[in-house]
Amino acid sequence: MPLATLAPLAAAADEIPAPLREPVARYACLSCHGMVRKQVGPGFAQIAARYRNDPEAPARLADKLRDGSVGAWGRVIMPRQPHMSLDESRRLAQWVLSQPSPP
């Protein structure tokens, strides 16, 4: 992969809390999601903005992280992550939902 391609990933990784960097890397979250804007799937800030006032969002998002989904953001498929633990999915969901709204 060219270095110019890796630079945005490295910059995004700096914005991720240290305890979540390993699972974000292991599950390749940044391969599809940007911190703010859509790449393949929606940006984390876009997800947070959509679900900000939904009290059930943390549990639903944690389930989507493990079970995958399609249709919530068009025809884009969120692949299953069957090896993701319930604790990991809950921590990642909470962090995604804590992102500020996109500018």
A tleap script that builds the chain and sets N, CA, C and O, in Angstrom:
source leaprc.protein.ff14SB
mol = sequence {
  NMET PRO LEU ALA THR LEU ALA PRO LEU ALA
  ALA ALA ALA ASP GLU ILE PRO ALA PRO LEU
  ARG GLU PRO VAL ALA ARG TYR ALA CYS LEU
  SER CYS HIE GLY MET VAL ARG LYS GLN VAL
  GLY PRO GLY PHE ALA GLN ILE ALA ALA ARG
  TYR ARG ASN ASP PRO GLU ALA PRO ALA ARG
  LEU ALA ASP LYS LEU ARG ASP GLY SER VAL
  GLY ALA TRP GLY ARG VAL ILE MET PRO ARG
  GLN PRO HIE MET SER LEU ASP GLU SER ARG
  ARG LEU ALA GLN TRP VAL LEU SER GLN PRO
  SER PRO CPRO
}
set mol.1.N position { 0.854 -1.177 0.000 }
set mol.1.CA position { 0.000 0.000 0.000 }
set mol.1.C position { 0.899 1.239 0.000 }
set mol.1.O position { 1.832 1.308 0.800 }
set mol.2.N position { 0.646 2.217 -0.872 }
set mol.2.CA position { 1.477 3.416 -0.912 }
set mol.2.C position { 1.383 4.203 0.393 }
set mol.2.O position { 0.348 4.205 1.059 }
set mol.3.N position { 2.484 4.872 0.746 }
set mol.3.CA position { 2.513 5.652 1.985 }
set mol.3.C position { 1.433 6.719 2.022 }
set mol.3.O position { 0.881 6.990 3.088 }
set mol.4.N position { 1.116 7.333 0.887 }
set mol.4.CA position { 0.068 8.359 0.848 }
set mol.4.C position { -1.270 7.784 1.269 }
set mol.4.O position { -2.099 8.500 1.831 }
set mol.5.N position { -1.496 6.505 1.007 }
set mol.5.CA position { -2.745 5.849 1.399 }
set mol.5.C position { -2.768 5.583 2.895 }
set mol.5.O position { -3.832 5.627 3.513 }
set mol.6.N position { -1.622 5.312 3.480 }
set mol.6.CA position { -1.550 4.984 4.898 }
set mol.6.C position { -1.630 6.209 5.801 }
set mol.6.O position { -2.027 6.082 6.959 }
set mol.7.N position { -1.268 7.383 5.310 }
set mol.7.CA position { -1.256 8.591 6.139 }
set mol.7.C position { -2.603 8.893 6.775 }
set mol.7.O position { -2.640 9.152 7.978 }
set mol.8.N position { -3.736 8.877 6.027 }
set mol.8.CA position { -5.020 9.147 6.678 }
set mol.8.C position { -5.368 8.118 7.752 }
set mol.8.O position { -5.975 8.461 8.767 }
set mol.9.N position { -4.987 6.854 7.534 }
set mol.9.CA position { -5.261 5.823 8.539 }
set mol.9.C position { -4.463 6.088 9.805 }
set mol.9.O position { -4.979 5.919 10.909 }
set mol.10.N position { -3.227 6.497 9.660 }
set mol.10.CA position { -2.400 6.799 10.829 }
set mol.10.C position { -2.955 7.996 11.581 }
set mol.10.O position { -2.978 7.991 12.812 }
set mol.11.N position { -3.399 9.015 10.872 }
set mol.11.CA position { -3.973 10.199 11.520 }
set mol.11.C position { -5.248 9.832 12.264 }
set mol.11.O position { -5.467 10.293 13.384 }
set mol.12.N position { -6.093 9.003 11.650 }
set mol.12.CA position { -7.340 8.581 12.298 }
set mol.12.C position { -7.040 7.758 13.543 }
set mol.12.O position { -7.730 7.893 14.554 }
set mol.13.N position { -6.031 6.917 13.483 }
set mol.13.CA position { -5.689 6.078 14.635 }
set mol.13.C position { -5.298 6.925 15.836 }
set mol.13.O position { -5.521 6.514 16.975 }
set mol.14.N position { -4.722 8.095 15.606 }
set mol.14.CA position { -4.362 8.983 16.709 }
set mol.14.C position { -5.583 9.496 17.456 }
set mol.14.O position { -5.475 9.878 18.621 }
set mol.15.N position { -6.739 9.510 16.810 }
set mol.15.CA position { -7.972 10.006 17.435 }
set mol.15.C position { -8.693 8.926 18.236 }
set mol.15.O position { -9.674 9.215 18.922 }
set mol.16.N position { -8.227 7.713 18.157 }
set mol.16.CA position { -8.873 6.587 18.832 }
set mol.16.C position { -8.235 6.401 20.205 }
set mol.16.O position { -7.009 6.365 20.316 }
set mol.17.N position { -9.056 6.281 21.258 }
set mol.17.CA position { -8.494 6.063 22.593 }
set mol.17.C position { -7.607 4.812 22.611 }
set mol.17.O position { -7.924 3.812 21.967 }
set mol.18.N position { -6.524 4.874 23.331 }
set mol.18.CA position { -5.546 3.783 23.365 }
set mol.18.C position { -6.166 2.396 23.607 }
set mol.18.O position { -5.784 1.445 22.926 }
set mol.19.N position { -7.107 2.249 24.549 }
set mol.19.CA position { -7.658 0.901 24.785 }
set mol.19.C position { -8.465 0.344 23.602 }
set mol.19.O position { -8.696 -0.863 23.526 }
set mol.20.N position { -8.892 1.218 22.681 }
set mol.20.CA position { -9.693 0.746 21.549 }
set mol.20.C position { -8.882 0.592 20.262 }
set mol.20.O position { -9.396 0.063 19.277 }
set mol.21.N position { -7.655 1.035 20.252 }
set mol.21.CA position { -6.848 0.967 19.030 }
set mol.21.C position { -6.647 -0.460 18.547 }
set mol.21.O position { -6.722 -0.734 17.349 }
set mol.22.N position { -6.394 -1.359 19.475 }
set mol.22.CA position { -6.157 -2.752 19.081 }
set mol.22.C position { -7.404 -3.377 18.452 }
set mol.22.O position { -7.291 -3.961 17.374 }
set mol.23.N position { -8.601 -3.284 19.077 }
set mol.23.CA position { -9.764 -3.875 18.407 }
set mol.23.C position { -10.129 -3.157 17.107 }
set mol.23.O position { -10.567 -3.812 16.160 }
set mol.24.N position { -9.965 -1.851 17.030 }
set mol.24.CA position { -10.258 -1.131 15.789 }
set mol.24.C position { -9.343 -1.645 14.678 }
set mol.24.O position { -9.783 -1.822 13.542 }
set mol.25.N position { -8.086 -1.883 15.001 }
set mol.25.CA position { -7.148 -2.415 14.005 }
set mol.25.C position { -7.463 -3.870 13.674 }
set mol.25.O position { -7.468 -4.248 12.502 }
set mol.26.N position { -7.724 -4.688 14.689 }
set mol.26.CA position { -7.976 -6.120 14.465 }
set mol.26.C position { -9.197 -6.348 13.593 }
set mol.26.O position { -9.194 -7.235 12.739 }
set mol.27.N position { -10.244 -5.551 13.799 }
set mol.27.CA position { -11.469 -5.717 13.020 }
set mol.27.C position { -11.501 -4.824 11.785 }
set mol.27.O position { -12.508 -4.777 11.079 }
set mol.28.N position { -10.407 -4.117 11.522 }
set mol.28.CA position { -10.237 -3.296 10.310 }
set mol.28.C position { -11.358 -2.276 10.122 }
set mol.28.O position { -11.817 -2.050 9.003 }
set mol.29.N position { -11.789 -1.668 11.208 }
set mol.29.CA position { -12.886 -0.690 11.155 }
set mol.29.C position { -12.576 0.464 10.203 }
set mol.29.O position { -13.449 0.918 9.463 }
set mol.30.N position { -11.323 0.935 10.227 }
set mol.30.CA position { -10.956 2.090 9.407 }
set mol.30.C position { -10.800 1.739 7.928 }
set mol.30.O position { -10.569 2.623 7.103 }
set mol.31.N position { -10.921 0.475 7.593 }
set mol.31.CA position { -10.909 0.088 6.176 }
set mol.31.C position { -12.195 0.529 5.492 }
set mol.31.O position { -12.208 0.769 4.284 }
set mol.32.N position { -13.266 0.637 6.250 }
set mol.32.CA position { -14.569 1.005 5.682 }
set mol.32.C position { -15.122 2.318 6.218 }
set mol.32.O position { -15.880 2.997 5.525 }
set mol.33.N position { -14.754 2.683 7.437 }
set mol.33.CA position { -15.323 3.864 8.085 }
set mol.33.C position { -14.279 4.950 8.274 }
set mol.33.O position { -13.156 4.677 8.696 }
set mol.34.N position { -14.655 6.186 7.959 }
set mol.34.CA position { -13.833 7.336 8.302 }
set mol.34.C position { -14.239 7.830 9.671 }
set mol.34.O position { -15.276 7.431 10.201 }
set mol.35.N position { -13.436 8.683 10.237 }
set mol.35.CA position { -13.791 9.248 11.535 }
set mol.35.C position { -15.004 10.166 11.403 }
set mol.35.O position { -15.853 10.209 12.293 }
set mol.36.N position { -15.086 10.899 10.294 }
set mol.36.CA position { -16.160 11.871 10.127 }
set mol.36.C position { -17.058 11.514 8.948 }
set mol.36.O position { -18.279 11.467 9.098 }
set mol.37.N position { -16.488 11.268 7.805 }
set mol.37.CA position { -17.255 11.091 6.565 }
set mol.37.C position { -17.247 9.650 6.075 }
set mol.37.O position { -16.427 8.831 6.490 }
set mol.38.N position { -18.169 9.376 5.197 }
set mol.38.CA position { -18.312 8.063 4.578 }
set mol.38.C position { -17.077 7.713 3.769 }
set mol.38.O position { -16.508 8.559 3.078 }
set mol.39.N position { -16.675 6.470 3.863 }
set mol.39.CA position { -15.698 5.868 2.975 }
set mol.39.C position { -16.477 4.808 2.209 }
set mol.39.O position { -17.084 5.110 1.181 }
set mol.40.N position { -16.468 3.588 2.691 }
set mol.40.CA position { -17.346 2.548 2.158 }
set mol.40.C position { -18.658 2.603 2.929 }
set mol.40.O position { -19.744 2.642 2.349 }
set mol.41.N position { -18.526 2.604 4.249 }
set mol.41.CA position { -19.666 2.771 5.139 }
set mol.41.C position { -19.629 4.165 5.735 }
set mol.41.O position { -18.691 4.917 5.474 }
set mol.42.N position { -20.615 4.523 6.519 }
set mol.42.CA position { -20.693 5.873 7.084 }
set mol.42.C position { -19.539 6.163 8.033 }
set mol.42.O position { -18.952 5.255 8.621 }
set mol.43.N position { -19.229 7.443 8.171 }
set mol.43.CA position { -18.226 7.860 9.141 }
set mol.43.C position { -18.760 7.704 10.552 }
set mol.43.O position { -19.971 7.729 10.774 }
set mol.44.N position { -17.858 7.543 11.501 }
set mol.44.CA position { -18.281 7.375 12.890 }
set mol.44.C position { -19.102 8.568 13.373 }
set mol.44.O position { -20.073 8.389 14.109 }
set mol.45.N position { -18.731 9.770 12.976 }
set mol.45.CA position { -19.491 10.959 13.380 }
set mol.45.C position { -20.894 10.942 12.770 }
set mol.45.O position { -21.849 11.394 13.401 }
set mol.46.N position { -21.022 10.427 11.557 }
set mol.46.CA position { -22.342 10.320 10.928 }
set mol.46.C position { -23.218 9.323 11.680 }
set mol.46.O position { -24.411 9.558 11.874 }
set mol.47.N position { -22.629 8.223 12.096 }
set mol.47.CA position { -23.378 7.216 12.862 }
set mol.47.C position { -23.848 7.836 14.185 }
set mol.47.O position { -25.009 7.702 14.569 }
set mol.48.N position { -22.931 8.511 14.864 }
set mol.48.CA position { -23.284 9.140 16.145 }
set mol.48.C position { -24.403 10.155 15.959 }
set mol.48.O position { -25.327 10.210 16.770 }
set mol.49.N position { -24.331 10.959 14.901 }
set mol.49.CA position { -25.359 11.977 14.666 }
set mol.49.C position { -26.720 11.341 14.417 }
set mol.49.O position { -27.732 11.835 14.914 }
set mol.50.N position { -26.756 10.259 13.659 }
set mol.50.CA position { -28.032 9.610 13.349 }
set mol.50.C position { -28.691 9.043 14.591 }
set mol.50.O position { -29.911 9.118 14.733 }
set mol.51.N position { -27.904 8.479 15.488 }
set mol.51.CA position { -28.467 7.754 16.627 }
set mol.51.C position { -28.344 8.499 17.954 }
set mol.51.O position { -28.616 7.928 19.010 }
set mol.52.N position { -27.942 9.752 17.908 }
set mol.52.CA position { -27.655 10.518 19.123 }
set mol.52.C position { -28.794 10.484 20.155 }
set mol.52.O position { -28.517 10.369 21.349 }
set mol.53.N position { -30.027 10.578 19.745 }
set mol.53.CA position { -31.155 10.651 20.685 }
set mol.53.C position { -31.899 9.331 20.837 }
set mol.53.O position { -33.033 9.307 21.315 }
set mol.54.N position { -31.275 8.249 20.438 }
set mol.54.CA position { -31.898 6.932 20.514 }
set mol.54.C position { -31.301 6.160 21.693 }
set mol.54.O position { -30.158 5.710 21.615 }
set mol.55.N position { -32.060 6.001 22.786 }
set mol.55.CA position { -31.509 5.325 23.959 }
set mol.55.C position { -31.181 3.857 23.727 }
set mol.55.O position { -30.406 3.278 24.488 }
set mol.56.N position { -31.749 3.244 22.702 }
set mol.56.CA position { -31.473 1.837 22.415 }
set mol.56.C position { -30.304 1.654 21.452 }
set mol.56.O position { -29.902 0.525 21.168 }
set mol.57.N position { -29.766 2.746 20.956 }
set mol.57.CA position { -28.705 2.676 19.947 }
set mol.57.C position { -27.457 1.929 20.416 }
set mol.57.O position { -26.918 1.141 19.639 }
set mol.58.N position { -26.968 2.133 21.644 }
set mol.58.CA position { -25.744 1.410 22.022 }
set mol.58.C position { -25.873 -0.106 21.907 }
set mol.58.O position { -24.973 -0.768 21.389 }
set mol.59.N position { -26.967 -0.650 22.377 }
set mol.59.CA position { -27.157 -2.106 22.302 }
set mol.59.C position { -27.351 -2.567 20.859 }
set mol.59.O position { -26.800 -3.594 20.460 }
set mol.60.N position { -28.135 -1.813 20.064 }
set mol.60.CA position { -28.356 -2.196 18.663 }
set mol.60.C position { -27.073 -2.125 17.855 }
set mol.60.O position { -26.796 -3.007 17.042 }
set mol.61.N position { -26.283 -1.070 18.076 }
set mol.61.CA position { -25.033 -0.938 17.346 }
set mol.61.C position { -24.054 -2.045 17.752 }
set mol.61.O position { -23.360 -2.597 16.898 }
set mol.62.N position { -23.994 -2.367 19.022 }
set mol.62.CA position { -23.126 -3.462 19.472 }
set mol.62.C position { -23.519 -4.765 18.784 }
set mol.62.O position { -22.652 -5.536 18.372 }
set mol.63.N position { -24.814 -5.014 18.659 }
set mol.63.CA position { -25.285 -6.217 17.950 }
set mol.63.C position { -24.886 -6.178 16.481 }
set mol.63.O position { -24.460 -7.192 15.928 }
set mol.64.N position { -25.021 -5.006 15.838 }
set mol.64.CA position { -24.654 -4.884 14.425 }
set mol.64.C position { -23.158 -5.115 14.216 }
set mol.64.O position { -22.749 -5.663 13.192 }
set mol.65.N position { -22.358 -4.702 15.170 }
set mol.65.CA position { -20.918 -4.924 15.057 }
set mol.65.C position { -20.605 -6.416 15.022 }
set mol.65.O position { -19.748 -6.850 14.252 }
set mol.66.N position { -21.277 -7.187 15.833 }
set mol.66.CA position { -21.020 -8.634 15.883 }
set mol.66.C position { -21.757 -9.391 14.790 }
set mol.66.O position { -21.198 -10.300 14.177 }
set mol.67.N position { -23.018 -9.019 14.540 }
set mol.67.CA position { -23.874 -9.796 13.638 }
set mol.67.C position { -23.876 -9.295 12.201 }
set mol.67.O position { -24.324 -10.006 11.301 }
set mol.68.N position { -23.381 -8.080 11.971 }
set mol.68.CA position { -23.429 -7.490 10.643 }
set mol.68.C position { -24.815 -6.944 10.343 }
set mol.68.O position { -25.758 -7.169 11.102 }
set mol.69.N position { -24.933 -6.227 9.235 }
set mol.69.CA position { -26.238 -5.699 8.828 }
set mol.69.C position { -26.142 -5.199 7.395 }
set mol.69.O position { -25.056 -5.071 6.830 }
set mol.70.N position { -27.291 -4.923 6.832 }
set mol.70.CA position { -27.372 -4.313 5.511 }
set mol.70.C position { -28.657 -3.516 5.465 }
set mol.70.O position { -29.672 -3.926 6.027 }
set mol.71.N position { -28.613 -2.374 4.795 }
set mol.71.CA position { -29.825 -1.594 4.601 }
set mol.71.C position { -29.961 -0.350 5.454 }
set mol.71.O position { -30.728 0.548 5.107 }
set mol.72.N position { -29.241 -0.271 6.553 }
set mol.72.CA position { -29.369 0.910 7.418 }
set mol.72.C position { -28.780 2.160 6.759 }
set mol.72.O position { -29.202 3.279 7.054 }
set mol.73.N position { -27.806 1.967 5.870 }
set mol.73.CA position { -27.114 3.078 5.195 }
set mol.73.C position { -27.106 2.828 3.690 }
set mol.73.O position { -26.099 3.069 3.023 }
set mol.74.N position { -28.203 2.356 3.168 }
set mol.74.CA position { -28.258 2.028 1.738 }
set mol.74.C position { -27.921 0.557 1.547 }
set mol.74.O position { -28.229 -0.279 2.396 }
set mol.75.N position { -27.293 0.258 0.438 }
set mol.75.CA position { -27.009 -1.136 0.111 }
set mol.75.C position { -25.658 -1.609 0.621 }
set mol.75.O position { -25.218 -2.709 0.286 }
set mol.76.N position { -25.007 -0.800 1.415 }
set mol.76.CA position { -23.700 -1.153 1.959 }
set mol.76.C position { -23.866 -2.248 3.004 }
set mol.76.O position { -24.748 -2.176 3.860 }
set mol.77.N position { -23.018 -3.252 2.926 }
set mol.77.CA position { -23.061 -4.376 3.868 }
set mol.77.C position { -22.043 -4.157 4.979 }
set mol.77.O position { -20.864 -3.913 4.725 }
set mol.78.N position { -22.522 -4.249 6.209 }
set mol.78.CA position { -21.633 -4.270 7.368 }
set mol.78.C position { -21.360 -5.739 7.644 }
set mol.78.O position { -22.266 -6.465 8.054 }
set mol.79.N position { -20.109 -6.200 7.424 }
set mol.79.CA position { -19.838 -7.630 7.606 }
set mol.79.C position { -19.900 -8.048 9.072 }
set mol.79.O position { -19.651 -7.256 9.981 }
set mol.80.N position { -20.239 -9.314 9.264 }
set mol.80.CA position { -20.254 -9.874 10.617 }
set mol.80.C position { -18.836 -9.903 11.175 }
set mol.80.O position { -17.863 -10.055 10.437 }
set mol.81.N position { -18.744 -9.755 12.469 }
set mol.81.CA position { -17.478 -9.897 13.187 }
set mol.81.C position { -17.703 -10.955 14.270 }
set mol.81.O position { -17.774 -10.621 15.453 }
set mol.82.N position { -17.818 -12.227 13.877 }
set mol.82.CA position { -18.222 -13.270 14.825 }
set mol.82.C position { -17.247 -13.492 15.978 }
set mol.82.O position { -17.633 -14.056 17.002 }
set mol.83.N position { -15.999 -13.064 15.836 }
set mol.83.CA position { -15.028 -13.257 16.911 }
set mol.83.C position { -14.979 -12.087 17.884 }
set mol.83.O position { -14.250 -12.130 18.875 }
set mol.84.N position { -15.757 -11.039 17.603 }
set mol.84.CA position { -15.787 -9.880 18.487 }
set mol.84.C position { -16.569 -10.244 19.756 }
set mol.84.O position { -17.677 -10.775 19.687 }
set mol.85.N position { -15.980 -9.953 20.890 }
set mol.85.CA position { -16.663 -10.259 22.149 }
set mol.85.C position { -17.774 -9.236 22.401 }
set mol.85.O position { -17.775 -8.149 21.824 }
set mol.86.N position { -18.701 -9.597 23.255 }
set mol.86.CA position { -19.779 -8.688 23.633 }
set mol.86.C position { -19.193 -7.429 24.276 }
set mol.86.O position { -19.654 -6.322 24.001 }
set mol.87.N position { -18.187 -7.594 25.125 }
set mol.87.CA position { -17.550 -6.439 25.763 }
set mol.87.C position { -16.907 -5.525 24.719 }
set mol.87.O position { -17.070 -4.306 24.784 }
set mol.88.N position { -16.186 -6.095 23.765 }
set mol.88.CA position { -15.578 -5.278 22.707 }
set mol.88.C position { -16.631 -4.522 21.920 }
set mol.88.O position { -16.481 -3.329 21.655 }
set mol.89.N position { -17.697 -5.214 21.546 }
set mol.89.CA position { -18.734 -4.562 20.734 }
set mol.89.C position { -19.403 -3.436 21.514 }
set mol.89.O position { -19.724 -2.396 20.940 }
set mol.90.N position { -19.615 -3.626 22.792 }
set mol.90.CA position { -20.226 -2.571 23.617 }
set mol.90.C position { -19.303 -1.364 23.757 }
set mol.90.O position { -19.753 -0.222 23.663 }
set mol.91.N position { -18.008 -1.617 23.984 }
set mol.91.CA position { -17.054 -0.508 24.122 }
set mol.91.C position { -16.904 0.258 22.812 }
set mol.91.O position { -16.858 1.488 22.811 }
set mol.92.N position { -16.826 -0.469 21.694 }
set mol.92.CA position { -16.710 0.194 20.393 }
set mol.92.C position { -17.974 0.976 20.060 }
set mol.92.O position { -17.893 2.091 19.546 }
set mol.93.N position { -19.138 0.406 20.346 }
set mol.93.CA position { -20.402 1.106 20.075 }
set mol.93.C position { -20.484 2.398 20.880 }
set mol.93.O position { -20.857 3.440 20.341 }
set mol.94.N position { -20.143 2.339 22.155 }
set mol.94.CA position { -20.182 3.542 22.999 }
set mol.94.C position { -19.240 4.606 22.455 }
set mol.94.O position { -19.585 5.787 22.421 }
set mol.95.N position { -18.054 4.192 22.031 }
set mol.95.CA position { -17.084 5.158 21.511 }
set mol.95.C position { -17.585 5.775 20.201 }
set mol.95.O position { -17.519 6.992 20.028 }
set mol.96.N position { -18.084 4.948 19.283 }
set mol.96.CA position { -18.612 5.482 18.014 }
set mol.96.C position { -19.724 6.483 18.303 }
set mol.96.O position { -19.748 7.568 17.722 }
set mol.97.N position { -20.633 6.133 19.187 }
set mol.97.CA position { -21.770 7.001 19.484 }
set mol.97.C position { -21.368 8.274 20.248 }
set mol.97.O position { -22.163 9.209 20.352 }
set mol.98.N position { -20.152 8.312 20.777 }
set mol.98.CA position { -19.689 9.508 21.500 }
set mol.98.C position { -19.043 10.538 20.567 }
set mol.98.O position { -18.658 11.617 21.016 }
set mol.99.N position { -18.921 10.223 19.296 }
set mol.99.CA position { -18.268 11.146 18.359 }
set mol.99.C position { -19.098 12.418 18.161 }
set mol.99.O position { -20.328 12.370 18.163 }
set mol.100.N position { -18.424 13.541 17.992 }
set mol.100.CA position { -19.169 14.804 17.741 }
set mol.100.C position { -19.812 14.758 16.361 }
set mol.100.O position { -19.371 14.022 15.479 }
set mol.101.N position { -20.856 15.552 16.191 }
set mol.101.CA position { -21.537 15.630 14.899 }
set mol.101.C position { -20.570 16.137 13.835 }
set mol.101.O position { -19.689 16.948 14.121 }
set mol.102.N position { -20.742 15.652 12.606 }
set mol.102.CA position { -19.857 16.121 11.535 }
set mol.102.C position { -20.054 17.620 11.294 }
set mol.102.O position { -21.155 18.144 11.462 }
set mol.103.N position { -18.976 18.303 10.900 }
set mol.103.CA position { -19.082 19.759 10.654 }
set mol.103.C position { -19.972 20.071 9.454 }
set mol.103.O position { -20.165 21.238 9.115 }
savepdb mol mol.pdb
quit
